[in-house]
Every structure is written in structure tokens, then in C-alpha cells.
Amino acid sequence: MIPLLARDAYSLAGFRMLVNYGLDRVRFPAIVPSGSRVRDRATLISAEPGERGTRVVIRHTVEIEGASVPGCVADAITLLVPERLEGRAHD
């Protein structure tokens, strides 16, 4: 559900490739009843440049309408591969 909600929360453009490294610190503090309205609150936790690109961690908090506790909190890890890496040729 997080990738679908994230599409409406933000976009990452101008990269050769986005590599999904998965989720970290996944928690389910509350049950999300069927038919509930939810929204994603995305917060940038870190952006660390590396040899192959920039590793970003974005915390997703899935809020439930009318609830004081989120249904899910998870850190999505993505590698942003630039169009051209310094010192390396690409196809």
C-alpha cells in the first residue's frame, strides 16, 4: 500500500534508476478497518551519497481518518542512481 500512497505524496525524477531496497522499522500500531480513509505522511529521514548513487530513507506514516494512532509506520529505503556516475561510463 505504501508505494501506491507515496506516488501521491512525492515524486523522484531526473535519475537513471530508482532501486527499491525495501522497508525497515515496519510497525503496525493500529488496525485499519476495511473501508477506512487513509493518507500517507512522508518525511525524509536521510540522504547519503555513495559510490553507486544516493541512498534515501523516507519514513511513511499511514494515518487513519478519525484515529489518533497511525495504521503503519515504515522507513522506505531507495537508491537514487544518477543519469551519469562520476568517473564511470554508462550504456
Backbone hydrogen bonds, N-H to C=O, Kabsch-Sander energy under -0.5 kcal/mol:
donor,donor_aa,acceptor,acceptor_aa,energy
5,L,1,M,-2.3
6,A,2,I,-3.0
7,R,3,P,-1.4
8,D,4,L,-0.6
8,D,5,L,-0.9
9,A,5,L,-0.8
9,A,6,A,-0.6
10,Y,6,A,-2.3
13,A,11,S,-0.5
16,R,81,V,-2.0
17,M,81,V,-1.5
19,V,17,M,-0.5
19,V,79,L,-2.7
20,N,18,L,-0.6
21,Y,19,V,-0.7
21,Y,77,I,-2.6
22,G,77,I,-0.7
24,D,75,D,-2.7
27,R,73,V,-2.6
36,S,33,P,-2.0
39,R,63,E,-1.7
41,R,61,T,-2.2
42,A,40,D,-0.6
43,T,59,R,-2.2
45,I,57,V,-3.0
46,S,57,V,-1.4
48,E,55,R,-2.8
50,G,53,G,-1.8
54,T,80,L,-2.3
55,R,48,E,-2.7
55,R,53,G,-0.5
56,V,54,T,-0.6
56,V,78,T,-3.1
57,V,46,S,-2.4
58,I,76,A,-2.4
59,R,43,T,-3.0
60,H,74,A,-3.6
61,T,41,R,-2.2
61,T,59,R,-0.5
62,V,60,H,-0.6
62,V,72,C,-2.9
63,E,39,R,-2.7
63,E,61,T,-0.9
65,E,37,R,-2.9
67,A,64,I,-2.3
71,G,62,V,-2.7
72,C,62,V,-1.0
73,V,27,R,-2.3
74,A,60,H,-2.3
75,D,24,D,-2.9
76,A,58,I,-3.1
76,A,74,A,-0.6
77,I,22,G,-2.9
78,T,56,V,-2.5
78,T,76,A,-0.5
79,L,19,V,-2.7
80,L,54,T,-3.3
80,L,78,T,-0.6
81,V,17,M,-2.8
81,V,79,L,-0.8
83,E,14,G,-0.5
88,R,85,L,-1.9
